[in-house]
Amino acid sequence: MKKLLLLYPFFILAACSKKADKDTDAPILTLNTPTNNQVYPSGQNIMISGSASDNRFINQIHVVITNPANGTEYLHVHIHPNSNSFTFNQPYTPQAGVNYKIEVIVDDPSSNSTTKSVQVSCN
């Protein structure tokens, strides 16, 4: 019984130190282009650009392009930066007459996430 009581404080200290280490800060995401409700002429590329940073490490960046009317996914890119900051540039060629939802998601290893999205169209 005495051995168990001697180990008890050790477990409390170990548990407290792990909580203090927990990363609760979400990544910072800046989406430079495109802007919301931007209209692209047929044949012109959409350049999805911006930057992401995290206080510790960026696990991955997702660039997702869908049709908001029917949910069709046109593009889903996974970027693994291997650093705490990253600048991204992802081109996409739109089709005339289609509306697009462009979403960028940044995750860190502690499951913190930041998302930005815009809608654009092509005529």
N, C-alpha and C positions, 0 to 999 in steps of 0.2 A: 504494500500500500504506500510506503514511504517513497519507493522508486517512482510510482505513478505521480505522486504529488510533486516530486522534484522535476519531472518532465513537463508538467502542466504550464509553468511560466515560460518555458522554451517555446511551446506551441503558440502561446498568445503573442509573444514577441515576433515569431516568424510570420504569423498571420498579419500583424500590424504592419510590418515592413513591406509585405507584398501589396497591401492596399495603398501605401504611400507611393509606390512605384507605378501604380495604374495610370495609364495615359488616358485622359478624358478630353483632351483638346482635339477638336475636329480640324482636318486639313483646311487650308485657305485656298480658295479657287477663284481665279479671275478669268472670265470669258470675254476676250476682246472682240472677236468676230465669230459669227455674224451677230447682228443686233435683232431684237425681237421685231417681227412683222416686216423684215426686209424682203424685198421682191427681187429675184434674180432673173435676168433675161435668159432665154433658152440657150444652152451651150456654154454658159459661163459657170466655172467652178465655184462652189461654195468653199471658202477656206475657214475651217474651224480652228481658231487659235486662241491661246491663253496661257496661263501659268498656274502651277499648283505648288504648294509648299506645306510642310508639316513640321511641328516642333521636334519630331524624332525621325520619321521615315515614311515615305509614300510607298504603300504596298502596290497599288495599281491605279491606273486611270482608265476609265471606260469612256469611249465616244460612241454614242448610240443614236442612230437616225431611224425614225419610224414615221409612218403615216398616221396622224392622229385620228383620222376618220375611221380607219379599219384595223389599226394595230400592226400592219405589215412592217416588219423590220427590214431595212435596206442595208444597214451597216452596223456592225458591233465590233469595235476595235479595242483590244486590251493592250495597254502600254505598261510595262514594268520598269519604272525609272531607275531603281537601285540607288536612290539618293533621297535627300529631304526636300529638294526643289527640282522642278522640271518645267520646261517650256514646250508646248505641243503645237503642232501645225498639221492638221489632217484635212486633205482636200476631198471633195465629193462633187461629182457631176450630177446635177438634178435633172429630172425629166419635166418637160413642159406640162402645165396643168395640174401639178401635184403639190399639195401642202406637206410640209415636213416639220416634225418635232425633233430638234437636236438637243440631246441631253449629254452633259459631261458629269461623270461621277468620279470622285477621288476618295479612295479608302486608305486608311493606315492599318498597320498590323493589329491594333487594339479594337478593330471594328468601328472606329469613328469614321464618319462619312460626310461629305459635302456634295451637294448636287446643284447644278444650274441648268436651266433649259430655256430655249427660245423656239419660236415657231417662225418659219420662213416659207416662201412659196416661189414657184418658178412659172413664168408666163411664156 
